Amino acid sequence: MSDWVEELSGDRMGLVVIVLPGQAFFLLAALLPAFLSSRPWMDRLGLRRPTISMRTWLALALATPTIQVCSALFASLFFDLTKPSSHLEQMENLLLGQSGLGLVLVVLCAAVLPGLSEELFFRGFVREGLLRRHGFILAILVPAVFFAAAHMDPMHATAVLPLGIWFGLIAWWTRSTIPSMLAHATNNAFAILAGNLAGEEAKHQTAIESLTQAQGVVIAAYGLSFVLLIVGLLSLRGERT
């Protein structure tokens, strides 16, 4: 199986072959039960207008690269990130070294599509169902654990667990899945674009090493995301008090 994936990773269309079936599964797993639900399907998936201002939820969603760094630091407590698993190496081969139309295809398949399908399932269908029956804590943690487990590889799963919690918090704060979709797509797109800007030398580096050796535009983007995080949290606090 790994040999098959490795062979496909050298081809642009290989990304589509690898990514599309899984994303189609999450999309159908969210939509079909939602259509069969007694509640309106959009409400069942959390597809409603956010309850906080657009300025605030946009800031929180676009601040996700800062949470990405925190997630990498969390994973480094358990794994040596300079020695990625074979699963992560295959992902690097798929996502890095792209430009032009190839990069556009990667962003669409590995950022936009997961932001839609995975959020509809984990923060939409699963979270909304848990929230009605079991309350806030389980509605945040259970989808985050399932989201991490869906990545299958232990190193990758550990790294995305804090992100899953963050996406759940955004959905909770806004009472909507829409901002978490943007946050998820932002996270993946930023990782792809930053990785392609950094080039081959960025492979097998820790989060701190990547930051210190990254190009100025990447560092500036991380700095902006941190500012947006502070602004978003302060604005959220003001709106909820």
ChimeraX commands (.cxc) that place a marker at each C-alpha (Angstrom):
marker #1 position 0.00,0.00,0.00 radius 0.5
marker #1 position 2.76,2.46,0.94 radius 0.5
marker #1 position 4.62,1.63,-2.29 radius 0.5
marker #1 position 1.47,2.43,-4.27 radius 0.5
marker #1 position 1.07,5.76,-2.48 radius 0.5
marker #1 position 4.74,6.59,-2.97 radius 0.5
marker #1 position 4.44,5.90,-6.70 radius 0.5
marker #1 position 1.38,8.14,-7.01 radius 0.5
marker #1 position 3.00,10.92,-4.98 radius 0.5
marker #1 position 5.27,11.76,-7.88 radius 0.5
marker #1 position 2.29,12.58,-10.13 radius 0.5
marker #1 position 0.01,15.62,-9.87 radius 0.5
marker #1 position -3.07,13.52,-10.51 radius 0.5
marker #1 position -1.85,11.12,-7.85 radius 0.5
marker #1 position -2.86,13.73,-5.30 radius 0.5
marker #1 position -6.42,13.66,-6.62 radius 0.5
marker #1 position -6.49,9.86,-6.55 radius 0.5
marker #1 position -5.21,9.75,-2.96 radius 0.5
marker #1 position -7.21,12.64,-1.50 radius 0.5
marker #1 position -10.56,12.57,-3.30 radius 0.5
marker #1 position -11.99,9.24,-2.01 radius 0.5
marker #1 position -11.43,10.14,1.65 radius 0.5
marker #1 position -12.87,13.62,1.26 radius 0.5
marker #1 position -15.87,12.26,-0.62 radius 0.5
marker #1 position -16.44,9.85,2.27 radius 0.5
marker #1 position -16.48,12.65,4.86 radius 0.5
marker #1 position -18.76,14.75,2.68 radius 0.5
marker #1 position -21.27,11.94,2.22 radius 0.5
marker #1 position -21.00,10.90,5.88 radius 0.5
marker #1 position -22.08,14.42,6.81 radius 0.5
marker #1 position -24.66,15.15,4.14 radius 0.5
marker #1 position -26.63,11.90,3.97 radius 0.5
marker #1 position -27.54,11.67,7.69 radius 0.5
marker #1 position -28.19,15.41,7.75 radius 0.5
marker #1 position -30.71,15.10,4.92 radius 0.5
marker #1 position -32.41,12.25,6.81 radius 0.5
marker #1 position -32.49,14.19,10.08 radius 0.5
marker #1 position -35.71,15.61,11.50 radius 0.5
marker #1 position -33.94,18.98,11.72 radius 0.5
marker #1 position -33.27,21.12,8.63 radius 0.5
marker #1 position -30.10,19.75,7.08 radius 0.5
marker #1 position -28.22,23.05,7.16 radius 0.5
marker #1 position -29.01,23.52,10.84 radius 0.5
marker #1 position -27.98,19.91,11.55 radius 0.5
marker #1 position -24.56,20.67,10.04 radius 0.5
marker #1 position -24.16,24.03,11.74 radius 0.5
marker #1 position -24.40,25.93,8.47 radius 0.5
marker #1 position -25.86,29.08,9.94 radius 0.5
marker #1 position -24.85,32.71,10.26 radius 0.5
marker #1 position -22.15,33.15,12.94 radius 0.5
marker #1 position -23.43,34.77,16.13 radius 0.5
marker #1 position -20.40,37.04,16.53 radius 0.5
marker #1 position -19.22,39.83,14.24 radius 0.5
marker #1 position -17.54,38.95,10.97 radius 0.5
marker #1 position -14.49,40.96,12.01 radius 0.5
marker #1 position -14.04,38.75,15.06 radius 0.5
marker #1 position -14.55,35.35,13.47 radius 0.5
marker #1 position -12.42,36.24,10.47 radius 0.5
marker #1 position -9.60,37.25,12.82 radius 0.5
marker #1 position -9.89,33.99,14.75 radius 0.5
marker #1 position -9.98,31.85,11.61 radius 0.5
marker #1 position -7.04,33.62,9.97 radius 0.5
marker #1 position -5.05,33.34,13.22 radius 0.5
marker #1 position -4.89,29.56,12.82 radius 0.5
marker #1 position -1.21,29.48,11.67 radius 0.5
marker #1 position -0.27,30.48,15.23 radius 0.5
marker #1 position -2.20,27.46,16.53 radius 0.5
marker #1 position -0.37,25.42,13.89 radius 0.5
marker #1 position 2.95,26.30,15.55 radius 0.5
marker #1 position 1.53,25.40,18.97 radius 0.5
marker #1 position 0.37,22.07,17.54 radius 0.5
marker #1 position 3.85,21.32,16.22 radius 0.5
marker #1 position 5.37,22.16,19.59 radius 0.5
marker #1 position 2.83,19.88,21.27 radius 0.5
marker #1 position 3.74,17.02,18.92 radius 0.5
marker #1 position 7.45,17.62,19.60 radius 0.5
marker #1 position 6.83,16.62,23.23 radius 0.5
marker #1 position 6.14,13.08,22.04 radius 0.5
marker #1 position 8.01,12.71,18.74 radius 0.5
marker #1 position 11.25,13.82,17.12 radius 0.5
marker #1 position 9.83,15.96,14.33 radius 0.5
marker #1 position 13.20,16.03,12.55 radius 0.5
marker #1 position 12.57,12.34,11.78 radius 0.5
marker #1 position 9.09,12.31,10.25 radius 0.5
marker #1 position 7.15,9.11,9.79 radius 0.5
marker #1 position 6.86,7.51,6.36 radius 0.5
marker #1 position 3.29,8.83,6.21 radius 0.5
marker #1 position 4.46,12.43,6.67 radius 0.5
marker #1 position 7.29,11.94,4.19 radius 0.5
marker #1 position 4.77,10.79,1.59 radius 0.5
marker #1 position 2.68,13.87,2.33 radius 0.5
marker #1 position 5.72,16.10,1.86 radius 0.5
marker #1 position 6.38,14.48,-1.51 radius 0.5
marker #1 position 2.79,15.19,-2.51 radius 0.5
marker #1 position 2.52,18.75,-1.27 radius 0.5
marker #1 position 5.98,20.31,-1.57 radius 0.5
marker #1 position 8.03,21.26,-4.61 radius 0.5
marker #1 position 4.97,22.59,-6.44 radius 0.5
marker #1 position 4.44,25.75,-8.46 radius 0.5
marker #1 position 1.95,27.24,-10.90 radius 0.5
marker #1 position -1.05,25.05,-11.68 radius 0.5
marker #1 position 0.41,22.23,-9.63 radius 0.5
marker #1 position 0.39,24.41,-6.53 radius 0.5
marker #1 position -3.19,25.53,-7.25 radius 0.5
marker #1 position -4.26,21.89,-7.52 radius 0.5
marker #1 position -2.53,21.03,-4.25 radius 0.5
marker #1 position -4.23,23.92,-2.41 radius 0.5
marker #1 position -7.64,22.95,-3.80 radius 0.5
marker #1 position -7.28,19.25,-2.95 radius 0.5
marker #1 position -5.39,19.49,0.34 radius 0.5
marker #1 position -6.74,22.76,1.79 radius 0.5
marker #1 position -10.07,23.90,0.34 radius 0.5
marker #1 position -11.65,20.45,0.01 radius 0.5
marker #1 position -10.70,19.20,3.51 radius 0.5
marker #1 position -11.82,22.52,4.95 radius 0.5
marker #1 position -15.25,21.84,3.50 radius 0.5
marker #1 position -15.76,18.08,3.86 radius 0.5
marker #1 position -13.92,17.38,7.13 radius 0.5
marker #1 position -15.45,20.35,8.90 radius 0.5
marker #1 position -18.94,19.44,7.74 radius 0.5
marker #1 position -18.46,16.03,9.30 radius 0.5
marker #1 position -16.40,16.64,12.45 radius 0.5
marker #1 position -17.44,20.15,13.52 radius 0.5
marker #1 position -20.77,19.98,11.72 radius 0.5
marker #1 position -22.50,16.62,11.98 radius 0.5
marker #1 position -20.58,15.11,14.92 radius 0.5
marker #1 position -20.23,18.25,17.04 radius 0.5
marker #1 position -23.81,19.41,16.55 radius 0.5
marker #1 position -25.15,16.01,17.56 radius 0.5
marker #1 position -22.99,15.81,20.67 radius 0.5
marker #1 position -23.75,19.38,21.68 radius 0.5
marker #1 position -27.48,18.73,21.91 radius 0.5
marker #1 position -27.04,15.61,24.03 radius 0.5
marker #1 position -23.81,15.94,26.00 radius 0.5
marker #1 position -22.83,19.60,26.19 radius 0.5
marker #1 position -19.79,21.71,25.43 radius 0.5
marker #1 position -16.79,19.64,26.57 radius 0.5
marker #1 position -17.58,16.41,24.74 radius 0.5
marker #1 position -18.77,18.38,21.71 radius 0.5
marker #1 position -15.28,19.89,21.45 radius 0.5
marker #1 position -13.07,16.97,22.49 radius 0.5
marker #1 position -14.73,13.99,20.80 radius 0.5
marker #1 position -14.71,15.45,17.26 radius 0.5
marker #1 position -11.10,16.59,17.83 radius 0.5
marker #1 position -10.03,13.06,18.83 radius 0.5
marker #1 position -11.90,11.51,15.88 radius 0.5
marker #1 position -10.39,14.13,13.58 radius 0.5
marker #1 position -6.89,13.29,14.82 radius 0.5
marker #1 position -7.51,9.54,14.55 radius 0.5
marker #1 position -8.68,9.96,10.96 radius 0.5
marker #1 position -5.13,10.98,10.05 radius 0.5
marker #1 position -4.11,7.42,11.10 radius 0.5
marker #1 position -0.40,8.11,11.55 radius 0.5
marker #1 position 0.42,8.62,15.29 radius 0.5
marker #1 position 2.81,11.53,14.68 radius 0.5
marker #1 position 0.40,13.30,12.37 radius 0.5
marker #1 position -2.58,12.60,14.62 radius 0.5
marker #1 position -0.79,14.09,17.63 radius 0.5
marker #1 position 0.13,17.19,15.66 radius 0.5
marker #1 position -3.42,17.88,14.51 radius 0.5
marker #1 position -5.19,17.19,17.82 radius 0.5
marker #1 position -4.74,20.77,19.13 radius 0.5
marker #1 position -5.93,22.07,15.77 radius 0.5
marker #1 position -9.06,19.94,16.05 radius 0.5
marker #1 position -9.75,21.47,19.46 radius 0.5
marker #1 position -9.20,24.96,18.02 radius 0.5
marker #1 position -11.61,24.34,15.14 radius 0.5
marker #1 position -14.16,23.11,17.66 radius 0.5
marker #1 position -13.73,26.19,19.82 radius 0.5
marker #1 position -14.25,28.46,16.83 radius 0.5
marker #1 position -17.43,26.57,15.91 radius 0.5
marker #1 position -18.60,26.83,19.53 radius 0.5
marker #1 position -17.85,30.54,19.87 radius 0.5
marker #1 position -19.61,31.36,16.61 radius 0.5
marker #1 position -22.37,28.70,16.81 radius 0.5
marker #1 position -21.50,27.96,13.19 radius 0.5
marker #1 position -19.39,25.57,11.13 radius 0.5
marker #1 position -18.59,28.22,8.53 radius 0.5
marker #1 position -15.73,29.92,10.45 radius 0.5
marker #1 position -14.15,26.56,11.30 radius 0.5
marker #1 position -14.16,25.73,7.59 radius 0.5
marker #1 position -12.19,28.89,6.89 radius 0.5
marker #1 position -9.83,28.15,9.79 radius 0.5
marker #1 position -9.16,24.62,8.53 radius 0.5
marker #1 position -8.61,25.74,4.94 radius 0.5
marker #1 position -6.34,28.56,6.17 radius 0.5
marker #1 position -4.25,26.15,8.22 radius 0.5
marker #1 position -3.71,23.71,5.36 radius 0.5
marker #1 position -3.15,26.37,2.72 radius 0.5
marker #1 position -0.65,28.20,4.91 radius 0.5
marker #1 position 1.29,25.01,5.61 radius 0.5
marker #1 position 1.40,24.19,1.89 radius 0.5
marker #1 position 2.42,27.68,0.76 radius 0.5
marker #1 position 4.99,28.13,3.55 radius 0.5
marker #1 position 6.48,24.72,2.83 radius 0.5
marker #1 position 6.78,25.44,-0.87 radius 0.5
marker #1 position 8.34,28.85,-0.18 radius 0.5
marker #1 position 10.85,27.34,2.23 radius 0.5
marker #1 position 11.89,24.69,-0.27 radius 0.5
marker #1 position 13.63,21.36,0.24 radius 0.5
marker #1 position 15.84,22.60,3.07 radius 0.5
marker #1 position 12.77,23.00,5.29 radius 0.5
marker #1 position 12.17,19.26,5.40 radius 0.5
marker #1 position 12.92,17.43,8.65 radius 0.5
marker #1 position 13.13,20.64,10.68 radius 0.5
marker #1 position 11.34,21.34,13.92 radius 0.5
marker #1 position 8.77,24.13,14.12 radius 0.5
marker #1 position 11.31,26.44,15.78 radius 0.5
marker #1 position 14.01,25.64,13.23 radius 0.5
marker #1 position 11.57,26.27,10.40 radius 0.5
marker #1 position 10.60,29.63,11.87 radius 0.5
marker #1 position 14.20,30.78,12.35 radius 0.5
marker #1 position 15.22,29.76,8.84 radius 0.5
marker #1 position 12.04,30.67,6.97 radius 0.5
marker #1 position 11.83,33.45,4.44 radius 0.5
marker #1 position 10.81,36.88,5.68 radius 0.5
marker #1 position 7.35,36.67,4.15 radius 0.5
marker #1 position 6.61,33.47,6.07 radius 0.5
marker #1 position 7.80,34.97,9.37 radius 0.5
marker #1 position 5.73,38.09,8.69 radius 0.5
marker #1 position 2.67,35.93,8.01 radius 0.5
marker #1 position 3.15,34.06,11.28 radius 0.5
marker #1 position 3.52,37.40,13.06 radius 0.5
marker #1 position 0.33,38.69,11.48 radius 0.5
marker #1 position -1.53,35.55,12.51 radius 0.5
marker #1 position -0.40,36.07,16.11 radius 0.5
marker #1 position -1.66,39.65,16.05 radius 0.5
marker #1 position -4.97,38.44,14.61 radius 0.5
marker #1 position -5.22,35.88,17.39 radius 0.5
marker #1 position -4.86,38.56,20.06 radius 0.5
marker #1 position -7.28,40.89,18.27 radius 0.5
marker #1 position -9.79,38.10,17.73 radius 0.5
marker #1 position -9.73,36.87,21.33 radius 0.5
marker #1 position -10.02,40.40,22.74 radius 0.5
marker #1 position -12.86,41.19,20.36 radius 0.5
marker #1 position -14.56,37.91,21.26 radius 0.5
marker #1 position -14.28,38.71,24.95 radius 0.5
marker #1 position -15.83,42.12,24.37 radius 0.5
marker #1 position -18.74,40.69,22.40 radius 0.5
marker #1 position -19.50,37.92,24.88 radius 0.5
marker #1 position -19.51,40.13,28.01 radius 0.5
marker link #1:1,2 radius 0.2
marker link #1:2,3 radius 0.2
marker link #1:3,4 radius 0.2
marker link #1:4,5 radius 0.2
marker link #1:5,6 radius 0.2
marker link #1:6,7 radius 0.2
marker link #1:7,8 radius 0.2
marker link #1:8,9 radius 0.2
marker link #1:9,10 radius 0.2
marker link #1:10,11 radius 0.2
marker link #1:11,12 radius 0.2
marker link #1:12,13 radius 0.2
marker link #1:13,14 radius 0.2
marker link #1:14,15 radius 0.2
marker link #1:15,16 radius 0.2
marker link #1:16,17 radius 0.2
marker link #1:17,18 radius 0.2
marker link #1:18,19 radius 0.2
marker link #1:19,20 radius 0.2
marker link #1:20,21 radius 0.2
marker link #1:21,22 radius 0.2
marker link #1:22,23 radius 0.2
marker link #1:23,24 radius 0.2
marker link #1:24,25 radius 0.2
marker link #1:25,26 radius 0.2
marker link #1:26,27 radius 0.2
marker link #1:27,28 radius 0.2
marker link #1:28,29 radius 0.2
marker link #1:29,30 radius 0.2
marker link #1:30,31 radius 0.2
marker link #1:31,32 radius 0.2
marker link #1:32,33 radius 0.2
marker link #1:33,34 radius 0.2
marker link #1:34,35 radius 0.2
marker link #1:35,36 radius 0.2
marker link #1:36,37 radius 0.2
marker link #1:37,38 radius 0.2
marker link #1:38,39 radius 0.2
marker link #1:39,40 radius 0.2
marker link #1:40,41 radius 0.2
marker link #1:41,42 radius 0.2
marker link #1:42,43 radius 0.2
marker link #1:43,44 radius 0.2
marker link #1:44,45 radius 0.2
marker link #1:45,46 radius 0.2
marker link #1:46,47 radius 0.2
marker link #1:47,48 radius 0.2
marker link #1:48,49 radius 0.2
marker link #1:49,50 radius 0.2
marker link #1:50,51 radius 0.2
marker link #1:51,52 radius 0.2
marker link #1:52,53 radius 0.2
marker link #1:53,54 radius 0.2
marker link #1:54,55 radius 0.2
marker link #1:55,56 radius 0.2
marker link #1:56,57 radius 0.2
marker link #1:57,58 radius 0.2
marker link #1:58,59 radius 0.2
marker link #1:59,60 radius 0.2
marker link #1:60,61 radius 0.2
marker link #1:61,62 radius 0.2
marker link #1:62,63 radius 0.2
marker link #1:63,64 radius 0.2
marker link #1:64,65 radius 0.2
marker link #1:65,66 radius 0.2
marker link #1:66,67 radius 0.2
marker link #1:67,68 radius 0.2
marker link #1:68,69 radius 0.2
marker link #1:69,70 radius 0.2
marker link #1:70,71 radius 0.2
marker link #1:71,72 radius 0.2
marker link #1:72,73 radius 0.2
marker link #1:73,74 radius 0.2
marker link #1:74,75 radius 0.2
marker link #1:75,76 radius 0.2
marker link #1:76,77 radius 0.2
marker link #1:77,78 radius 0.2
marker link #1:78,79 radius 0.2
marker link #1:79,80 radius 0.2
marker link #1:80,81 radius 0.2
marker link #1:81,82 radius 0.2
marker link #1:82,83 radius 0.2
marker link #1:83,84 radius 0.2
marker link #1:84,85 radius 0.2
marker link #1:85,86 radius 0.2
marker link #1:86,87 radius 0.2
marker link #1:87,88 radius 0.2
marker link #1:88,89 radius 0.2
marker link #1:89,90 radius 0.2
marker link #1:90,91 radius 0.2
marker link #1:91,92 radius 0.2
marker link #1:92,93 radius 0.2
marker link #1:93,94 radius 0.2
marker link #1:94,95 radius 0.2
marker link #1:95,96 radius 0.2
marker link #1:96,97 radius 0.2
marker link #1:97,98 radius 0.2
marker link #1:98,99 radius 0.2
marker link #1:99,100 radius 0.2
marker link #1:100,101 radius 0.2
marker link #1:101,102 radius 0.2
marker link #1:102,103 radius 0.2
marker link #1:103,104 radius 0.2
marker link #1:104,105 radius 0.2
marker link #1:105,106 radius 0.2
marker link #1:106,107 radius 0.2
marker link #1:107,108 radius 0.2
marker link #1:108,109 radius 0.2
marker link #1:109,110 radius 0.2
marker link #1:110,111 radius 0.2
marker link #1:111,112 radius 0.2
marker link #1:112,113 radius 0.2
marker link #1:113,114 radius 0.2
marker link #1:114,115 radius 0.2
marker link #1:115,116 radius 0.2
marker link #1:116,117 radius 0.2
marker link #1:117,118 radius 0.2
marker link #1:118,119 radius 0.2
marker link #1:119,120 radius 0.2
marker link #1:120,121 radius 0.2
marker link #1:121,122 radius 0.2
marker link #1:122,123 radius 0.2
marker link #1:123,124 radius 0.2
marker link #1:124,125 radius 0.2
marker link #1:125,126 radius 0.2
marker link #1:126,127 radius 0.2
marker link #1:127,128 radius 0.2
marker link #1:128,129 radius 0.2
marker link #1:129,130 radius 0.2
marker link #1:130,131 radius 0.2
marker link #1:131,132 radius 0.2
marker link #1:132,133 radius 0.2
marker link #1:133,134 radius 0.2
marker link #1:134,135 radius 0.2
marker link #1:135,136 radius 0.2
marker link #1:136,137 radius 0.2
marker link #1:137,138 radius 0.2
marker link #1:138,139 radius 0.2
marker link #1:139,140 radius 0.2
marker link #1:140,141 radius 0.2
marker link #1:141,142 radius 0.2
marker link #1:142,143 radius 0.2
marker link #1:143,144 radius 0.2
marker link #1:144,145 radius 0.2
marker link #1:145,146 radius 0.2
marker link #1:146,147 radius 0.2
marker link #1:147,148 radius 0.2
marker link #1:148,149 radius 0.2
marker link #1:149,150 radius 0.2
marker link #1:150,151 radius 0.2
marker link #1:151,152 radius 0.2
marker link #1:152,153 radius 0.2
marker link #1:153,154 radius 0.2
marker link #1:154,155 radius 0.2
marker link #1:155,156 radius 0.2
marker link #1:156,157 radius 0.2
marker link #1:157,158 radius 0.2
marker link #1:158,159 radius 0.2
marker link #1:159,160 radius 0.2
marker link #1:160,161 radius 0.2
marker link #1:161,162 radius 0.2
marker link #1:162,163 radius 0.2
marker link #1:163,164 radius 0.2
marker link #1:164,165 radius 0.2
marker link #1:165,166 radius 0.2
marker link #1:166,167 radius 0.2
marker link #1:167,168 radius 0.2
marker link #1:168,169 radius 0.2
marker link #1:169,170 radius 0.2
marker link #1:170,171 radius 0.2
marker link #1:171,172 radius 0.2
marker link #1:172,173 radius 0.2
marker link #1:173,174 radius 0.2
marker link #1:174,175 radius 0.2
marker link #1:175,176 radius 0.2
marker link #1:176,177 radius 0.2
marker link #1:177,178 radius 0.2
marker link #1:178,179 radius 0.2
marker link #1:179,180 radius 0.2
marker link #1:180,181 radius 0.2
marker link #1:181,182 radius 0.2
marker link #1:182,183 radius 0.2
marker link #1:183,184 radius 0.2
marker link #1:184,185 radius 0.2
marker link #1:185,186 radius 0.2
marker link #1:186,187 radius 0.2
marker link #1:187,188 radius 0.2
marker link #1:188,189 radius 0.2
marker link #1:189,190 radius 0.2
marker link #1:190,191 radius 0.2
marker link #1:191,192 radius 0.2
marker link #1:192,193 radius 0.2
marker link #1:193,194 radius 0.2
marker link #1:194,195 radius 0.2
marker link #1:195,196 radius 0.2
marker link #1:196,197 radius 0.2
marker link #1:197,198 radius 0.2
marker link #1:198,199 radius 0.2
marker link #1:199,200 radius 0.2
marker link #1:200,201 radius 0.2
marker link #1:201,202 radius 0.2
marker link #1:202,203 radius 0.2
marker link #1:203,204 radius 0.2
marker link #1:204,205 radius 0.2
marker link #1:205,206 radius 0.2
marker link #1:206,207 radius 0.2
marker link #1:207,208 radius 0.2
marker link #1:208,209 radius 0.2
marker link #1:209,210 radius 0.2
marker link #1:210,211 radius 0.2
marker link #1:211,212 radius 0.2
marker link #1:212,213 radius 0.2
marker link #1:213,214 radius 0.2
marker link #1:214,215 radius 0.2
marker link #1:215,216 radius 0.2
marker link #1:216,217 radius 0.2
marker link #1:217,218 radius 0.2
marker link #1:218,219 radius 0.2
marker link #1:219,220 radius 0.2
marker link #1:220,221 radius 0.2
marker link #1:221,222 radius 0.2
marker link #1:222,223 radius 0.2
marker link #1:223,224 radius 0.2
marker link #1:224,225 radius 0.2
marker link #1:225,226 radius 0.2
marker link #1:226,227 radius 0.2
marker link #1:227,228 radius 0.2
marker link #1:228,229 radius 0.2
marker link #1:229,230 radius 0.2
marker link #1:230,231 radius 0.2
marker link #1:231,232 radius 0.2
marker link #1:232,233 radius 0.2
marker link #1:233,234 radius 0.2
marker link #1:234,235 radius 0.2
marker link #1:235,236 radius 0.2
marker link #1:236,237 radius 0.2
marker link #1:237,238 radius 0.2
marker link #1:238,239 radius 0.2
marker link #1:239,240 radius 0.2
marker link #1:240,241 radius 0.2
view
